Amino acid sequence: MSTTSTEPIVSGPAEVVRRSVRPPWVRVRLPGGPVYTRVKESLQRRGLHTVCEQALCPNLSECWGRGTATFLILGEVCSRQCTFCAVAKGHPEPPDPGEPDRLAQAVADLQLKYAVITSVTRDDLPDGGSGQFAAVIESIRRRSKGCAVEVLIPDFQGSHADWERVIHAAPDVLAHNVETVPRLYPRVRPQALYRRSLDLMEQVKCLRPSQITKSGLMVGLGETREEIREAVEDLHRRKVDKLTIGQYLQPSRAHLPVDRFYSPEEFEELGRLAREIGFSHVESGPLVRSSYYADQPN
């Protein structure tokens, strides 16, 4: 299938919607409600950030309403220029040494049983921010012994020492998203390398075979079905345990446009494809993101 094809990737009546008109299945309600308000107030009181807000996640209302959130550490400004991401880009401030303790206190106050931690990419730091990830994991463990911790890490520019620092902190789940197929990297993730991300996932299993790993793909950027299959196979060969597949949504006019919207039926087909390849845990849907229902068992 060419990148401009209007043919669906499944047979039957599945609808293909092109370009900027959002179909009903990717529309979400505005956030609100008492639990949402409690989470937001707790984060604001401690000067904490969430990727839910910074990346304009379509599931913010649902996840916060359930009392879960994906914390964003190391500031609000990313050192990279990915063209799909809504997070601010520029020159970040130095890391906040008090952030790990404040975040751990928020997790304890909210009585979270599952905390997801991610960050902006910090290529400006000698350790890429890996030390802050380790400190956050350790702080949560001290304050909330029953809370599971998932981390969604950047590639640390291929530094094995930085990867090891996070792995040795023993998160319950270690996630790193390849995001898209290799052909689209120069346009979508110009400062990242597809093979570097695959190497990271492979090294995690070499260093800690019992570590649960996870990765994610966006679709709707111009990839073909065969390219999706190849990316899923690449991840499975690296023994990645969990996979998420979701629709790319354009955050603003300044970001990459949506090439096409996949229908719910197509996402079901992609989920079946991943399971056929060998993944036992797959979340595939229009609004699926890396941390969506991360707290649910396999």
N, C-alpha and C positions, 0 to 999 in steps of 0.2 A: 504494500500500500504506500503510495507516495505521500509526502508531507502535506499535500494540498488536497488529497482525496476526500470526497464527501461520502464514501462508502463506509458503513459501520463495520466494526471488527467482529460482529456476530451476525448470524443470519436471522431473518425474521423482521418484525416491524419496529425494532429499536430505532428511536428517533435520533438523528445527529443534528445538533444545533451549532451553527457556525458563529465565530467571532464574538461580538460584544453583547449580544442579547442573552441575558441570563435566563435559563429555563427555570421552571418552578422548583425543581428538586435541589437547586443550590441557593435558594432564598432562605434567610434565617430571621428569627424574631429578635427584637432589640433586647439587650440584657436588662434584668430587673429582678425584684423579689428579695425577701429578707435574708436568705442565705448568701445570695450574690452581694448584697450590701455589706454583710458581715465580713466576707472575704476581702472585699475592696477596702473597707475601713482598716482592717488589720494590716494589709499591705502598705497602705498609705501612711499609717501611723509609724511604721518602721522604715520608711523610705525604700521599700522594695519594689521591684518591677516584675512583670510577667510577660512572657512571650505572647500570651493570649491577647494582650492589649497591643503590644508593640508590633506584632505581625498581623494584626487584624484578623485573628482566628475566627472562622464562622461558628465555632462551637463554644465560644466564650460563655454565652448565656447558659447553655446546658451544663457545661462542666462546673462553672462556678456555682450554679444552682444545686449541684450535687456535692458542693464543698471541696472540689479539687481544683488545683491550679498548677500551671507549669511555670516555675520561677525562672526569671532571667537574671543571671549574675554578670558581674564584670561591666556594669554600666548599661547605657541605652544606645550607645553609638558603636557601630561595627567598623572595623578597619578594612573590610572588603567591599566590593562594588557589584555584588550579585544583582542581576537585573530583574529577578522575580520577587525579591524580598522587600517587605514594607518597613523593616527596621532601619532607623536613621543611619547614615553613613558619614564618615569623616574622621576626626581625630579624637579618640576616646580619652577620658580622664584616667588617672592612675587608679588601680584597684583599691577598693575600700576595705581595709583590714578588719573592720567591724561587721562586714556583711555576713560572714558565715554564722556568727552568733545570733544576729538579728533574724536571719532567715530561719535558723533552727528554733528560735523562740516562737516565730509565727507558726511554724509547723506544729509545735507543741500546743499553742493556744487554740489553733483550729482543729486540734485532735485528728490530724490527718493520719491515715493508715498507709498512704502511698503518696510520696512526693516526687515530682519530676523536676529535674534541674537542667537547664540549658544555659547558653550564653551567647552573646555576640562573639564574633571571631576577633581575637586579639593578636594579630600578627606583630603588633608593636611591642609585645612583652617578651622578655627572654625565654620564659617557660610557656608562652602561649595562653597563660591563664590556667594551666593544669594544676598548679598549686592551690588556686582558689577552689577549684572543683573538689580536690582532695579534702581541703579544710571544711567545705560545706558538708560533704558526706560524713566526715568525722563529727562535726558539731551536731548534726541531726541524730546520729547514732547515740551520742551522749545524752541528749534531751528526750528523745522519743525512741526507746529501744524496740518498740513494736512496729515502727514505721518502716516500710520498704522504700528504697531509694532507687529511682531510675535516673540516669544521666544521659543527655543528648549532647555529645561533644563535637567540636570542630575537628579538622584533620591535623591541627598543630604543625602544619607545614611539613608533615612527614617525620617529625621528631619522635623516635622510639622512646627516648627518655621521658618525654611528656606523656605519651600514651601509657607508659608503665606507671607513672605517678598516679594516674587516675585508676588504672586497673588494680593496683595494690591497695587502694582505698576500699576495694571490694564493694562496688555498687551491686544491687540486686539485678539490675538490667543495665547494660551499656549499649546505647544506641548511637548510630552515626548514619546520617542519610546520604545516599548517593544522589538523591533528588531527581536526576534525569538520566537519559541515555548518553553515552560518551560523545556521539556526534554533535550534540547540542551544548556541550560544556563551554566552548569558546563564546557562545552567545548568552548562555544562562548563568554560568559560573566561571567567569574568565580567569579568576585567580585560584581556581581549584583544579585538581587533576583526578579523573575518574579512577585510574589505576592506583593512585595514592590512597583513595578511600577504600578500595578493595583490599589493599595491603594492610590497612589499619584493621579491618575486620578479621583478616586472616591472622595477624599478629596477636590480637586479643585472645583467640582460641589457643594459640601456641603458648602464650604466657600463662593463661588460666583456663584450661579446657572446660571447667565447670561453669564458666561465666555465660550467662544468658545474653545473647546479642540480638540486635534489632536494627533494621534499616527501612528506609522509606523512599518511594518514588512518587513524583507528580506526573500526571498525564494531561495532555491538552496543549502542549508546547510545540507540536509538530513531529512527534516521534511516530514510528510505525509499529505495527503489532509485532513484527519480528524483532525489532530493537527492544521492545519491552520484554519479550521472551528471553532474549540474550542477557539483558540486565538481571532478570530474575534468576536465570541459570548461573550467572557470575556470582551472585550473592549466595545462592545455595551451595556452590562449590566451596565458598569460604565458610561454610557451616553456620551461617547466620540462622538464628532460631525463629525470629519473628519478622514479619514483613507488613508494611502498610502501603496502600496504593490509594491516592486521592486526586481530586481534580485541582489543577492550577486555576486560581482566581486572580485576576489582575488587580493589584491593590490600588493603582491610580493610573492616570493617563501617561505618566512618566515611566511606567514599568512595561515589560513585554506584554503584548496583547495575547489574549487567548486564541489559540489556533482553532480549537473546537471544544465543545462540551461533550463529554462522554455521557451516555444515558445510564440510568441505574442497571439496566440489563447488561450493558457492556462491562460495568464494574463487577457484576456477578460473574461474567465470563472470565474476567481477569483474575478474580479470586480462584475460580476453578483451575485456571491455567497454573497459578502459583502452587496450588495443592497438588496438581498432577506432577509438577517438577519436583515436589518433595517437601514443601513447607507445611508444617502441621498447624501453625498459627498465622492466619492472614486476616487483616482487616482491609477490605476493599469497598470503597463507596465514594460518592461525590464529595462529601464533607469530611472524609477521614483525613486526620492529620497524625503525625508521629505519636503524639501523646493522647490521642482520642481513646477513651476507655482503657488507658494503660493500666489502670488498677484492677481490671477484670482478669480472672484466671484464664489460662489457656483453654 
